[in-house]
Amino acid sequence: MENNIKGKVVVITGASSGLGETTARHLASKGASVVLGARRIENLEKIANEIREDGGKAEVLKMDVTKASEVKALVDKAVSTFGKIDVLINNAGLMAIAPLSETKVEEWDKMIDINIKGVLYGIAAVLPIFQNQSSGHIINLSSVAGIKVFSPGGTVYSGTKYAVRAITEGLRHEVGGAIRTTSIEPGAIDSELKHGSSHEESSANVKEFYKQAIPSDSIARAIAYAIEQPDDVDVNEIVIRPTVQEF
Protein backbone atom coordinates (compact mmCIF):
# COMPACT_ATOMS: atom_id res chain seq x y z
CA MET A 1 0.00 0.00 0.00
CA GLU A 2 1.17 3.51 -0.78
CA ASN A 3 2.18 5.30 2.42
CA ASN A 4 -0.79 7.60 3.03
CA ILE A 5 0.89 8.90 6.21
CA LYS A 6 3.99 10.46 4.63
CA GLY A 7 3.74 14.24 4.43
CA LYS A 8 0.68 14.48 6.67
CA VAL A 9 0.67 16.95 9.55
CA VAL A 10 -0.54 15.29 12.75
CA VAL A 11 -1.38 17.07 16.02
CA ILE A 12 -1.33 14.93 19.18
CA THR A 13 -2.46 15.96 22.67
CA GLY A 14 -1.15 14.19 25.76
CA ALA A 15 2.01 13.50 23.78
CA SER A 16 4.56 13.62 26.62
CA SER A 17 4.31 9.90 27.49
CA GLY A 18 2.44 6.65 26.86
CA LEU A 19 0.21 6.28 23.83
CA GLY A 20 0.75 9.86 22.68
CA GLU A 21 4.53 9.57 22.73
CA THR A 22 4.60 6.15 21.07
CA THR A 23 2.14 7.24 18.38
CA ALA A 24 4.18 10.39 17.69
CA ARG A 25 7.36 8.37 17.22
CA HIS A 26 5.62 5.78 15.05
CA LEU A 27 3.91 8.28 12.74
CA ALA A 28 7.09 10.38 12.45
CA SER A 29 8.98 7.24 11.39
CA LYS A 30 6.43 6.86 8.59
CA GLY A 31 7.04 10.40 7.36
CA ALA A 32 4.39 12.43 9.17
CA SER A 33 5.20 15.86 10.61
CA VAL A 34 4.06 15.73 14.23
CA VAL A 35 3.03 18.61 16.49
CA LEU A 36 3.03 17.53 20.12
CA GLY A 37 1.16 19.14 22.99
CA ALA A 38 1.19 18.41 26.74
CA ARG A 39 1.91 20.08 30.05
CA ARG A 40 5.38 18.54 30.54
CA ILE A 41 7.45 20.55 28.08
CA GLU A 42 10.76 18.88 29.04
CA ASN A 43 9.34 15.48 28.01
CA LEU A 44 8.01 16.93 24.75
CA GLU A 45 11.38 18.53 23.90
CA LYS A 46 13.20 15.24 24.50
CA ILE A 47 10.77 13.28 22.31
CA ALA A 48 10.89 15.90 19.54
CA ASN A 49 14.70 16.04 19.59
CA GLU A 50 14.92 12.26 19.25
CA ILE A 51 12.42 12.30 16.37
CA ARG A 52 14.51 14.97 14.62
CA GLU A 53 17.72 13.02 15.22
CA ASP A 54 16.06 10.10 13.42
CA GLY A 55 15.31 12.37 10.46
CA GLY A 56 11.71 13.18 11.36
CA LYS A 57 9.85 16.47 11.74
CA ALA A 58 8.44 17.50 15.12
CA GLU A 59 7.28 20.66 16.88
CA VAL A 60 6.09 21.03 20.47
CA LEU A 61 3.97 23.34 22.58
CA LYS A 62 3.37 23.37 26.32
CA MET A 63 -0.42 23.32 26.67
CA ASP A 64 -3.34 22.06 28.74
CA VAL A 65 -6.35 20.46 27.02
CA THR A 66 -8.71 21.89 29.66
CA LYS A 67 -8.10 25.37 28.19
CA ALA A 68 -9.75 25.87 24.79
CA SER A 69 -7.37 28.70 23.87
CA GLU A 70 -4.33 26.46 24.45
CA VAL A 71 -5.77 23.65 22.32
CA LYS A 72 -6.37 26.19 19.55
CA ALA A 73 -2.80 27.47 19.97
CA LEU A 74 -1.48 23.94 19.36
CA VAL A 75 -3.51 23.63 16.15
CA ASP A 76 -2.46 27.13 15.07
CA LYS A 77 1.18 26.18 15.61
CA ALA A 78 0.78 23.21 13.26
CA VAL A 79 -0.71 25.42 10.55
CA SER A 80 1.84 28.23 10.98
CA THR A 81 4.79 25.79 10.98
CA PHE A 82 3.76 23.27 8.33
CA GLY A 83 1.09 25.17 6.39
CA LYS A 84 -1.73 22.73 7.09
CA ILE A 85 -3.14 20.10 9.44
CA ASP A 86 -4.38 16.69 8.32
CA VAL A 87 -5.00 14.73 11.53
CA LEU A 88 -5.88 15.57 15.12
CA ILE A 89 -5.40 12.85 17.75
CA ASN A 90 -7.30 13.72 20.95
CA ASN A 91 -5.25 11.49 23.23
CA ALA A 92 -4.95 13.30 26.58
CA GLY A 93 -6.89 11.46 29.27
CA LEU A 94 -7.33 10.89 33.01
CA MET A 95 -8.53 7.68 34.66
CA ALA A 96 -9.33 8.30 38.34
CA ILE A 97 -10.97 5.13 39.66
CA ALA A 98 -12.97 5.20 42.92
CA PRO A 99 -16.47 4.14 44.01
CA LEU A 100 -19.14 6.83 43.64
CA SER A 101 -19.67 6.61 47.42
CA GLU A 102 -16.24 8.21 47.88
CA THR A 103 -17.78 11.35 46.26
CA LYS A 104 -14.52 12.48 44.68
CA VAL A 105 -16.23 15.39 42.97
CA GLU A 106 -12.96 17.17 42.09
CA GLU A 107 -11.74 14.06 40.27
CA TRP A 108 -15.08 13.77 38.44
CA ASP A 109 -14.67 17.38 37.31
CA LYS A 110 -11.10 16.74 36.14
CA MET A 111 -12.12 13.68 34.11
CA ILE A 112 -14.98 15.60 32.50
CA ASP A 113 -12.68 18.56 31.77
CA ILE A 114 -9.89 16.45 30.25
CA ASN A 115 -11.70 13.47 28.73
CA ILE A 116 -14.82 15.19 27.34
CA LYS A 117 -14.23 18.93 27.14
CA GLY A 118 -10.62 18.45 26.00
CA VAL A 119 -11.89 16.39 23.05
CA LEU A 120 -14.53 19.01 22.23
CA TYR A 121 -11.94 21.79 22.37
CA GLY A 122 -9.81 19.83 19.90
CA ILE A 123 -12.77 19.40 17.56
CA ALA A 124 -13.60 23.12 17.85
CA ALA A 125 -10.02 24.04 16.94
CA VAL A 126 -9.72 21.88 13.82
CA LEU A 127 -13.23 21.60 12.41
CA PRO A 128 -13.35 25.01 10.69
CA ILE A 129 -9.96 24.27 9.09
CA PHE A 130 -11.01 20.78 7.99
CA GLN A 131 -14.30 22.05 6.56
CA ASN A 132 -12.49 24.83 4.71
CA GLN A 133 -10.01 22.41 3.12
CA SER A 134 -12.65 19.66 2.63
CA SER A 135 -10.40 17.06 4.25
CA GLY A 136 -9.15 16.00 7.65
CA HIS A 137 -9.19 13.19 10.19
CA ILE A 138 -10.18 13.40 13.88
CA ILE A 139 -9.08 10.46 16.03
CA ASN A 140 -10.43 10.29 19.58
CA LEU A 141 -9.16 7.97 22.31
CA SER A 142 -12.08 6.33 24.07
CA SER A 143 -11.70 3.02 25.96
CA VAL A 144 -13.18 -0.43 26.40
CA ALA A 145 -14.75 1.35 29.39
CA GLY A 146 -16.67 3.33 26.77
CA ILE A 147 -18.23 0.08 25.51
CA LYS A 148 -19.23 -1.38 28.87
CA VAL A 149 -19.29 0.25 32.29
CA PHE A 150 -16.23 -0.41 34.43
CA SER A 151 -17.72 -0.63 37.93
CA PRO A 152 -17.46 -0.38 40.81
CA GLY A 153 -14.95 2.41 40.63
CA GLY A 154 -14.91 3.40 36.98
CA THR A 155 -18.47 4.67 36.65
CA VAL A 156 -17.59 8.31 35.96
CA TYR A 157 -14.56 7.34 33.84
CA SER A 158 -16.84 5.08 31.76
CA GLY A 159 -19.30 7.95 31.47
CA THR A 160 -16.61 10.17 29.97
CA LYS A 161 -15.47 7.48 27.53
CA TYR A 162 -19.04 6.68 26.45
CA ALA A 163 -19.31 10.41 25.75
CA VAL A 164 -16.20 10.32 23.57
CA ARG A 165 -17.71 7.52 21.49
CA ALA A 166 -21.04 9.35 21.20
CA ILE A 167 -19.35 12.61 20.19
CA THR A 168 -17.20 10.81 17.62
CA GLU A 169 -20.22 9.11 16.06
CA GLY A 170 -22.25 12.33 16.02
CA LEU A 171 -19.32 14.11 14.42
CA ARG A 172 -19.07 11.41 11.74
CA HIS A 173 -22.75 11.80 10.99
CA GLU A 174 -22.56 15.60 10.84
CA VAL A 175 -19.37 16.15 8.86
CA GLY A 176 -18.57 12.80 7.23
CA GLY A 177 -18.15 12.89 3.48
CA ALA A 178 -14.83 14.64 3.39
CA ILE A 179 -13.78 14.49 7.06
CA ARG A 180 -12.93 11.15 8.65
CA THR A 181 -13.54 10.16 12.28
CA THR A 182 -12.09 7.32 14.33
CA SER A 183 -12.76 6.23 17.90
CA ILE A 184 -10.01 4.05 19.38
CA GLU A 185 -11.07 1.90 22.35
CA PRO A 186 -8.03 0.44 24.13
CA GLY A 187 -8.11 -2.12 26.90
CA ALA A 188 -5.16 -2.53 29.25
CA ILE A 189 -2.31 -0.78 27.46
CA ASP A 190 0.95 0.08 29.20
CA SER A 191 0.83 3.83 29.91
CA GLU A 192 0.65 6.32 32.78
CA LEU A 193 -3.17 6.08 32.78
CA LYS A 194 -2.99 3.43 35.51
CA HIS A 195 -1.47 5.96 37.94
CA GLY A 196 -4.49 8.31 37.93
CA SER A 197 -6.37 6.94 40.96
CA SER A 198 -6.02 8.53 44.40
CA HIS A 199 -8.31 5.98 46.10
CA GLU A 200 -5.91 3.43 47.61
CA GLU A 201 -7.92 0.24 47.17
CA SER A 202 -9.03 1.15 43.64
CA SER A 203 -5.46 2.08 42.69
CA ALA A 204 -4.21 -1.33 43.86
CA ASN A 205 -6.92 -3.06 41.83
CA VAL A 206 -6.09 -1.02 38.72
CA LYS A 207 -2.38 -1.83 38.98
CA GLU A 208 -3.22 -5.52 39.37
CA PHE A 209 -5.51 -5.30 36.31
CA TYR A 210 -2.74 -3.65 34.29
CA LYS A 211 -0.32 -6.53 34.85
CA GLN A 212 -1.85 -8.00 31.69
CA ALA A 213 -1.19 -4.82 29.68
CA ILE A 214 0.24 -4.90 26.19
CA PRO A 215 2.74 -2.29 24.89
CA SER A 216 1.55 1.13 23.73
CA ASP A 217 2.90 0.57 20.21
CA SER A 218 -0.09 -1.72 19.62
CA ILE A 219 -2.27 1.41 19.71
CA ALA A 220 0.20 3.39 17.60
CA ARG A 221 -0.08 0.75 14.86
CA ALA A 222 -3.90 0.82 15.06
CA ILE A 223 -3.90 4.61 14.68
CA ALA A 224 -1.48 4.38 11.75
CA TYR A 225 -3.78 1.81 10.12
CA ALA A 226 -6.73 4.20 10.34
CA ILE A 227 -4.72 7.14 8.94
CA GLU A 228 -3.07 5.28 6.08
CA GLN A 229 -6.30 4.10 4.46
CA PRO A 230 -7.26 5.79 1.17
CA ASP A 231 -9.22 9.00 1.69
CA ASP A 232 -12.53 7.33 0.78
CA VAL A 233 -12.10 4.71 3.54
CA ASP A 234 -13.20 5.75 7.04
CA VAL A 235 -12.21 3.40 9.87
CA ASN A 236 -14.71 4.57 12.47
CA GLU A 237 -13.99 2.34 15.46
CA ILE A 238 -11.20 0.08 16.67
CA VAL A 239 -11.40 -1.95 19.88
CA ILE A 240 -8.01 -3.31 20.91
CA ARG A 241 -7.16 -5.17 24.12
CA PRO A 242 -4.80 -7.87 25.38
CA THR A 243 -5.83 -11.33 24.17
CA VAL A 244 -6.07 -12.45 27.82
CA GLN A 245 -8.18 -9.50 28.99
CA GLU A 246 -11.70 -10.51 30.03
CA PHE A 247 -13.23 -7.05 30.52
Summary of the structure (lengths in Angstrom):
residues: 247
radius of gyration: 17.0
end to end distance: 34.0
largest distance: 52.6
contacts: 883
relative contact order: 0.15
helix: 51%
strand: 17%
